[in-house]
Amino acid sequence: MKQNPSISPAGRRLLIILFWIFIWQLAAWLIHNNIILVGPADAGLALLRLIPTGEFWLSVAHSFGRISLGFLLAFACGLALGGAACRFPFLRELLAPLFSLLKSIPVASFVILALIWVGSRNLAVIIAFLVVLPMIYVNTLAGLESTDPKLLEMARIFRMPALKQFRYIYLPSLLPYLLSGCRVALGMSWKSGVAAEVIGIPTASIGENLYMSKIYLDTANLFAWTFVVIVISALFERLFLALLSALQRKGGAAHEADRPQSV
């Protein structure tokens, strides 16, 4: 089936979004119960009531700060541990049971344990960190291990400095794996972080507002806050992936620029 060439890709995406909004509104009309399901208009009005309030922005700032901090800490630690595990096989064997445990323990168990250990204030930081860390570690290790051994042999023969080896040999192999891992890890950090806030109910957080919406059966507010989480998560994901992609392009351009001098 041929696509209509007169409709641009952006136009098609808009039509698809409008189609699903219509389906949502139709389902709300058929159910006709605002506690079970509200329509997009009611959810939009609830969001418009929230946006001008200071409490809204304070909650968004607190949750964004905690969850993004947990992700960035996990990203840095995952890179460091993955690099060390690639360099030292014994360390990889030593860490294998720990990361298998982190990948298999349910998020709810993490949340309850962290709530006991650190309280609700920094709960989202801990949970986002624990959920993201294994993903970054595994992808870092896989990316470094996929490095072409012939290039590494050439680097040893010509005694290439370690920094240049990382920049021109390891980094191009690593970045595609990091991009792939971060696409999953970024979404999981927000899902797990907000879920932790719903359980821990830290003051002035998105999770607290979701929990209060449930308590008061305010489905419109629930949908509004859910939309906020989706938007913030998508923006953070796009920004971070754009930075990684820019680093990948810059590394490739630098490699091409330096190639004539290395011949």
N, C-alpha and C positions, 0 to 999 in steps of 0.2 A: 504494500500500500504506500503510494507516494504522498509525501508531505506537501502541503500547500506552500509553494515558494514565496507567496505574497506575505506570509506571516513570518516575522523574524523570530529567532530563538527566544528573545525576551518576551515577545508577544505570546508565544506558545506557553511559556512558563506562567505568565499572568493568567491565561485562560485556564490552565490546569489548576492554579490556586483558586480562582473564582469558582471552578467546578466543585472543588472539595468544600469550599465555604458554603455553596448552595446545598450540598449533601448534608453538611452539618446543620444548617438552618432547617432543612426538611426533616431531619431526624428530631430536632427540637420541637418542631410543630407536631409531629406524629406522637411523640412521647407526652408532650404537653404537661410537663412537670419540671418546674425550675429547680427543684432539689436534685433530681436525677440528672438532668441535662439542660443547660441554657444555650441559647443561640449565640451566634457571633456578635450580634448587636448588643445583647446584654453584657457579654464578656468585654466588648469594646468600651461600653459606657463605664463599666466597673474600673477598667484600666485608666480611662480618662479622669475618673474621680481620684485615683491613687497618685497619678503622676505629679500633680501640683503640691502634694504634701511633703513636708520635710521627713516624716517617718519613712516614706517610700524610698527616698534617696539614701537615707541612712542605712536602711536594711540592705539595699542593693550594694552600697559601698562596703559594708561589713562582710557580706557573703562573698562578693567578688574578691575582696582582699584575702580572705581566708582560703578560699578554694584555689585561686590562682597561685598563692604562696605555696600551698601543698603541692600543686602540679610542678611549679618551677623547682622546688626542692627535690622532688622525685626525679625530675628531668636531669638535674645536675648530678645527683647521687647515682642514678642509673647509668649515665655516661661514664662516670668515674669508676664504678664497680665493673661495668662491662669492659672498659678498657683494661683494667687491672686483671680481670678474669681471662681475657684474651692473651695477655702477656704472661700470666702465671697459671698454668693448667691446674696446679694444686689448689689455688684459690677458687677456680671454677668448680672443682669437685666439692670443696668445702661449702660453697654457697648454694650448690644445687638443691640440697634438702630444704634450705630456708626459702628459696624462691618457689619450690614446689608447694610448700606449705602456704605461702602468701597467695598463690594462685588458686588454691583449693578451698581455703577457709571462706565461708559466706561473709558478705559485707555486714550483715546484721550482727554476726559474732564480733567482728572488728569494732563495730559501733558500740556495743555494750561494754566490751573490754576497755576501749578508749575512754568511754564515759566514766568508768570506775577509776581509771588511772589519771586522766587529765581534766575531767570535768567537761562541761558543755561549751565553754568559751572557745577553746581551740580544737574542738572535736572535728570540724570540717577540714582543718589543716591536716590532722593526723590521718583521717580516712582517705582524703584525696591522695596523700603521699603513699599510703600503703597500697592503694588500688593501682596507681600509675607506675610505681617503682618497678614491679616485675615486667611490665610491658616495655618500658624503656630499656631495662637491662637486657632482656631477651633480644630485642631488635638491635641494640648496640653490639652485642656479642655476634649476632648473625651477620651484621654489616661488616664488622672488622674481619671476621673469618672468611668472608667472600672476596677479600682483597686478592688480586691476581698475584700468585707466588712468583711469577716471572719478573713482575715489576719490583717485588721486594728483593729478589736476587740481584737484579740490576742495581738497585739502590745500595745494596751491600758492596757490590763490586766497585762502584764509583764513590763509595763512602759519602753518600748523601746525608747531610745532617738530619737529626731526628725530627726537627720541626718541619723541614721541607718534606720529609717522608710522610708525615701526618697530613700536611696541607695538600700535597699533590697525588698521594697514593691512597692513604687510608680514608681521607675525608670524602672523595668522590664515591667510594664504595659504601661508606657509612650513611651518607645523607639520604639516599632513596629508602633505606630501611627505617631511618628515623622519621621521615615524612609519613611512611605507611603506618608506623607504630603510633605516631602522635595523632593521626586522624581518629584512631580508636581511643587512645588514652585521654585526649582532650574532652571528648563527650562523656567518657566514663568518670572523669574527675568531677564533672558537674552533677551527673546523676548520683554518684555516691556521696558527694559533699552535701548536696541539698537533702538527700535521704537521711544523712547523719544529723542535719539540723532539725529535720522534722522529729526525729527521735529525741535528740538532746534538748531541743527548744532553747537555743541561746538567745539572749535578748537582742532585739533589733536585728533580725536576720530574715532572709526569705523563708527559711524553714519554719520559723515561728509563725509567720503570716499564713503559710500553707496550713499549719496545724490549727490555727485559730479559725480559718475558713472551714475546716472540717468540723470543729467543735460547734460552730454556729450554723452549720449547714448552708454556708454562703457559697454556693457553687459558682456564681459569677466571679467572685473574688478569687476562688480557686483557679478558674480558667485564666484570669488576668495574670496572676502570679506565675502560673505555668508558662504563659506566653513570654513573660519577662525572662524567665530562666532560659527558654529556648533562644531568645534574641541575644542575651548576654553570652551564652555559650557559643552561639554561632559567630558572633563578632570576635570573641577571644580566640576561637579556633582559626578564623580567617587571618587574623593579625599574626598569630604565632606561626602558622604554616607559610604565610607570605614572607616572614623573616627567614625561615629555613630555606624556602625556595630562592630568595634573593641571595642567601649565602651560597647555595648550590650553583646559581648562575655566575656569581662573582668568582667562585673557585674555578669554574670551567673557563671563564674568560681569562683569568690570571694564568691558568695552565696553558692556554693557547698562546697568550702573549709571551710566555717564557720559553715556549717550545723551540723557537729558532736559536736562542742562546744556548740551549742544552744540546743542540745537534753538533 
